[in-house]
């Protein structure tokens, strides 16, 4: 399943890396593309959208 989220408080590449790592902890097979310029995160995963949102929130970001 592909999930696309906006993360307005993703400010830099380090933020993108933190978000990517949070998703990979949830699903190590996930494909994550986090772009700090557009604030867009695209995730290909078997995990549910709600669990992905919770993982990103737990990392300190607020996905929309």
N, C-alpha and C positions, 0 to 999 in steps of 0.2 A: 504494500500500500504506500502511496506517495502522500506525504503531508507537507503543506506549505504554510509557514507561519511568518508573521511580521514580528520582529523583536525590537521595538523602538529604542530600548536602552542598551542595545549592542553597539558600543562606541568605537571599538578598535579590533584589530586582528586577534589580540589576546582574548577579547570577549568571545569572538567567533570560535576560537580554539577551546575555550572553557565550555561553551554550549555544545560543541562537537563531542568533547569528552564525556559530558553528562549523558548525551544520547547513546554513545557507545558503551557506557556502563550498563545502560538499560538493555541494549541490543548490540552485541559486539559485531554482528553481521550487517548492521545498518550502514547505508551510504548517506553521508551528511554533507551538504554544501551550505555553509554559513557565510554570507557576504555582508561585511560590516558597512560597506558603502550604501547598499540598498536596504539594509536591515532585514533582508529576506533569508529565511532558513528553509531549505528543501531537504526532506528526509525520506528515504526509501527504507521502510522497516516493516517488520511483522508485528511490532508493538502497537498498542492502541494509541489513538491521538491523545486521549486523556492522560495516559501514562507518560507520553513524550512531553506533554505540557507540564506535568508535575515534575519531571526530571529537570526541565529547563528552569522552572520556577525555583526548585531546590538549589540550583546552581546560582541563583541570585538575579534572574532575569524574568521579565514579564511578557510572555508571548501573547500576541493578540490573535 
